[in-house]
Amino acid sequence: GLHMPERILPTARDLAGRHVAYGVTPAMYAPVGDALIWTIERGMGDGFTPETREAWETAYGMLSTAMVESAYPKAGAPKVAAE
């Protein structure tokens, strides 16, 4: 489904809400991505080319960004206290 983000992103956003309930924080997404890429690299061996790495990093970046933005929406610009 990664070749059709419009199909997979709604599911990823729904999953993100459940991740919040499990205690997942935005900071946890980066090490999970690193572990995923490491695992794929080990599994593919010599077939894991720089292009493959870039494709997986792009895919994970798209999914994790959508999930974090969905689970932790920005509350707007921070308010600055008057001096």
C-alpha positions in Angstrom: 0.0 0.0 0.0 3.0 2.4 0.2 2.7 3.2 -3.5 -0.8 4.6 -2.8 -0.5 6.8 0.3 -4.1 8.0 0.0 -5.1 4.5 0.9 -2.7 3.8 3.8 -2.5 7.2 5.5 -6.0 7.1 7.0 -5.2 3.8 8.6 -1.9 5.2 9.9 -3.6 8.2 11.4 -6.2 5.9 13.1 -3.3 3.8 14.5 -1.6 6.9 15.8 -4.5 7.6 18.1 -4.1 4.1 19.6 -0.4 4.6 20.0 -1.1 7.6 22.3 -3.1 5.4 24.5 -0.2 3.0 24.7 2.1 5.8 25.9 3.9 6.4 22.7 5.5 9.8 22.4 6.6 11.7 19.2 10.2 11.1 20.2 9.8 7.4 20.0 9.1 7.4 16.3 12.7 8.1 15.2 14.3 5.1 17.0 11.5 2.8 15.8 12.3 4.0 12.3 16.0 3.4 12.8 15.2 -0.1 14.1 12.9 -0.8 11.1 15.5 0.3 8.6 18.2 -1.7 10.4 16.0 -4.9 10.3 15.2 -4.5 6.7 18.9 -4.0 5.8 19.8 -7.1 7.7 17.0 -9.1 6.1 17.8 -8.0 2.5 21.6 -8.3 2.8 23.3 -7.3 -0.4 20.0 -6.4 -2.0 19.7 -3.4 0.4 21.0 -0.7 -1.9 21.3 3.0 -1.1 18.2 3.5 -3.3 16.3 0.9 -1.2 17.4 2.7 2.0 16.2 6.0 0.6 12.8 4.5 -0.4 12.2 3.0 3.0 13.3 6.1 4.8 11.0 8.2 2.7 8.1 5.7 3.3 8.7 5.6 7.0 9.1 9.4 7.1 5.7 9.9 5.4 3.9 7.5 7.7 5.5 8.6 10.9 5.0 12.3 10.1 1.3 11.7 9.3 0.9 9.7 12.6 2.6 12.3 14.8 0.7 15.1 13.2 -2.6 13.2 13.7 -1.9 12.1 17.3 -0.3 15.4 18.5 -2.0 18.2 16.5 -0.4 21.6 16.9 -2.4 23.8 19.1 -1.4 26.8 17.1 1.4 29.3 17.6 2.7 29.6 21.1 1.5 32.6 22.9 4.1 35.1 24.0 3.7 36.7 27.4 3.4 40.4 27.4 6.4 42.2 29.1 
